Amino acid sequence: MAMGSIRASDDDEDGLDTAPMSEINVTPMVDVMLVLLIIFMVAAPLMTTGVPVQLPKTAAAKVAQAKKPLEVTVDKEGKPSIAKEIFTVESIMPRLRAMATEDKEQVILVRGDKDVPYGKIMEVMGLVGQAGFTKVSLIAQSPGAAPGAPAAAAPAASGSGAAR
């Protein structure tokens, strides 16, 4: 804390007021806080990487892998297909309902040709949702990937409300 005298008025005999001036100098505190901030910003990513270790072997059973997602493809003409079996928009619904009775939690990936109108793909997604599937996702190609490269799935939409 800085202490000093200030001139209150010219009425005093010696021209000085004896009241102490009390102001906190915050500059050193700000300097220390900025240094601590920089230290934590540098150290935080290092704490998340962890230490490399060699894990022990175990005889425990492997964790069950999730089912492979089913793909519904919409070709250039707008016709949907499942596993190379081509349907019309009207004839795919019974097949989707039959598949949904087996497992409603099955992930369905909808692929569409880039030349197909967006509305046609959304129509197929709506049919998948109406059939009873709760996990429907769109597949798109990564910008840097080659045309034959595997596609990336968009986050799963929940229920048929997102597919409408």
C-alpha positions, 0 to 999 in steps of 0.5 A: 500500500502506498502512503503519502501526503496530499495537499488538501488546501492552501489554508494549512500553515505548511501547505501539507495535509497529514491525512495518508493517501491509501491507494492499492497499486494493482499493476504487480497483481495483474502481472502475476495473474497474467503469468499464472494464466500463461503457465496454466494455458501451456500446462493444461494440454500437457496434462491431458495427454497422459503418460505412455504405459504398457498395459497388462494382458488379460483373459477377460472377454472382449467387449461386444462391438456395435452392429454395423450400421445399415445404409439406405442409398438414394441414386441419381434417379432418386430411387432408394436402395438397401444393400443393392436392392432397389425400391421405389419410395412406396415399396421401401416402407414395408421393408423398413418396417420389417427391419425396424421390428427386429431392432429399432436402435439400429443405426441407419445411414442415408447416402445420397448422390450429390445431384439428387435434390435435397427434398428427395433425400429428406423424404427417404429420411422421413420414411426411415423415421416413420418406419420406427428407427430412432437413429438416422444419420446422413453420410457425406464425403470429406472435402479432402477425400478422394471420390472412392474414399469412405464417407463420414457420417453426420451426427445421428438424429434422434427420432422421426422428428428430425427426419421430417 
